[in-house]
Amino acid sequence: MSEKLTRKLTTILAADAAGFSQAMGADEVGTFAELNAAKDIFGKLITHHGGRIANTAGDGFIADFPSTVEATQCAIEAQRELGTRDGSLKFRIGVHLGDVIVDGDDLIGEGVNLAARLQSMAEPGGVLISQQVYDQVHSKLTIGFEYLGEKRPRNLAEDVAVYRIAMSKPGFSFHSKTKSAVPPREPARQEGDVSSAPSSLPLPQSVLFAALVAGALVLINLVTGGSIWAHWPILGVATITGLRCAPQIIPPQISAIIPPQTVVLVAALALINIFSWGGYPWALWPIGALVIVGLGRKILSQPE
């Protein structure tokens, strides 16, 4: 009779040094020292967030966490701390919540494979998470997410929804949200249905502040009488706020095609053209250039 497999549901964090072989070829001693320093940082943060290192292999490792939120925080804090250090060694990180097989201290199975594939698709210094992780953390962490669409990881049979954590989002914070009620359940996604992808976090405070400023400007314009002028400063405030919060306010099915900041700039140019209408749609030229550049950046940023 075969031995019964031991399984568990856990959050897997996969990390790997990008371009490690080339770096070793250029400076073996220095790169090895950088790798050990990075492993010390990861080890400290993994322990701090209640996880453990399960599998190790050369310049990469697999860790698992009982909490998806803690695993995501660990990934972000590790990238931020590594980013402050001198050195050329950068890490890619993937995080996935899934069922795995426990083999002593090691973890194996499809859940581990998917975390490793997400890691390989991430940019150096970046973090990619699966749909399962996003569902658990998007309402609990005040961070930005960018929906990258359905991707087919290498050697896997099905497409998976992939999210990038916005590491450079202004006002980045790790504080959990305090909610007394359970967040509303999102509708189930159908396979290949990008339009049903869940939205990001609720609108940030900067958007609400911009709305208050716009309302105040409208009231001032009405009270002072005369010509209508409030639309110009309102457009400026809206554009600045939109650029800061683009990953959260632009629908994921649009940002999967064109960078969200490009969408904001296109809208701003179109409104400027309308406000200053002189019979010629001059905004079509800069808008066309922005769209071409944005599409080009998206295509070049796709993993090979």
Secondary structure as GFF3:
##gff-version 3
##sequence-region A 1 304
A	DSSP	beta_strand	6	18	.	.	.	ID=ss1
A	DSSP	alpha_helix	20	26	.	.	.	ID=ss2
A	DSSP	alpha_helix	28	48	.	.	.	ID=ss3
A	DSSP	beta_strand	52	57	.	.	.	ID=ss4
A	DSSP	beta_strand	60	65	.	.	.	ID=ss5
A	DSSP	alpha_helix	68	83	.	.	.	ID=ss6
A	DSSP	beta_strand	90	103	.	.	.	ID=ss7
A	DSSP	beta_strand	106	108	.	.	.	ID=ss8
A	DSSP	alpha_helix	110	121	.	.	.	ID=ss9
A	DSSP	beta_strand	127	130	.	.	.	ID=ss10
A	DSSP	alpha_helix	131	137	.	.	.	ID=ss11
A	DSSP	beta_strand	145	151	.	.	.	ID=ss12
A	DSSP	beta_strand	160	165	.	.	.	ID=ss13
A	DSSP	three_ten_helix	194	196	.	.	.	ID=ss14
A	DSSP	alpha_helix	205	224	.	.	.	ID=ss15
A	DSSP	alpha_helix	231	249	.	.	.	ID=ss16
A	DSSP	alpha_helix	252	255	.	.	.	ID=ss17
A	DSSP	alpha_helix	260	275	.	.	.	ID=ss18
A	DSSP	alpha_helix	284	301	.	.	.	ID=ss19
###
